[in-house]
């Protein structure tokens, strides 16, 4: 075996030294590994230990999922029980609202009858002619008008306490959300779409329509010629 020349020996020695230095250099840490794991003094577990830990973690996740499902079922049952408990209360509140509307409806019918009777009494009182008729019927009709007017005012006070209010219609623009047009006529003296007569008074309560007003609406002036 021939002895290497001095230059060749120097190059060979340089290659060996570089290789030894590379062996002493630490490899960069793999991606996704936390720094505290790399600096931990504990030895890295072997593959068997790592697989065992993964199996235990999987079982723990499964147990947590089952517990979550049981909790969800318990909560659903509690909500359903609460809804069932609230159902009688809701039914009672609905029954009270229906009873209130029925009472208000009856009061409105009474007011309609009082208004019709009052209008008729006033008409007869205004139509009296002659001394005998005036002396015989006027006191009776006047007393009827006064009593009916007082009764209607008291009824109106009761309706206001129940938050029931009359819909203002006469001379107002027609509002389909509050009124029903029973008749539409040509009227030169009223702007088109204006209410010129009220057949039946409408009412609202708490912003809701209890009864639509039935009205006559002006369609506008008739065409020329």
GIFENJO-V952176 format. One record per residue. N is the residue number from 1. OMEGA is omega in whole degrees, -180 to 180 (none if undefined). Layout:
n-><N;N>
omega-><OMEGA;OMEGA>
This chain:
n-><1;2;3;4;5;6;7;8;9;10;11;12;13;14;15;16;17;18;19;20;21;22;23;24;25;26;27;28;29;30;31;32;33;34;35;36;37;38;39;40;41;42;43;44;45;46;47;48;49;50;51;52;53;54;55;56;57;58;59;60;61;62;63;64;65;66;67;68;69;70;71;72;73;74;75;76;77;78;79;80;81;82;83;84;85;86;87;88;89;90;91;92;93;94;95;96;97;98;99;100;101;102;103;104;105;106;107;108;109;110;111;112;113;114;115;116;117;118;119;120;121;122;123;124;125;126;127;128;129;130;131;132;133;134;135;136;137;138;139;140;141;142;143;144;145;146;147;148;149;150;151;152;153;154;155;156;157;158;159;160;161;162;163;164;165;166;167;168;169;170;171;172;173;174;175;176;177;178;179;180;181;182;183;184;185;186;187;188;189;190;191;192;193;194;195;196;197;198;199;200;201;202;203;204;205;206;207;208;209;210;211;212;213;214;215;216;217;218;219;220;221;222;223;224;225>
omega-><-177;-180;-179;176;-178;180;-180;179;180;179;179;179;179;180;-179;179;179;-180;178;177;179;177;-178;-179;-179;178;178;-179;177;-179;177;180;-179;-179;-178;177;-179;-178;-179;180;-179;179;179;-179;177;-175;-179;179;180;178;178;178;178;178;179;178;178;179;179;178;178;179;178;178;178;178;178;178;178;178;178;179;179;179;179;178;179;179;179;178;179;178;178;178;-179;-177;177;179;178;178;178;179;179;179;177;178;179;179;179;179;178;179;179;178;178;178;178;177;177;179;178;180;177;-179;178;178;179;178;179;180;178;179;180;179;180;-177;-179;178;177;-176;-178;-180;-180;-178;-176;-172;-175;-179;-180;-179;179;177;179;178;-180;-179;180;178;179;180;-180;178;177;177;177;176;178;179;178;177;176;179;177;-175;180;178;178;-174;-170;-179;-180;174;-180;-180;-177;177;-179;-171;173;-179;178;-177;177;-175;174;-179;-179;-175;-177;177;179;180;-180;177;-179;177;180;178;-179;-176;176;-176;175;176;179;178;180;-180;174;180;179;176;177;-168;171;-173;177;179;-179;-179;178;-179;179;179;none>
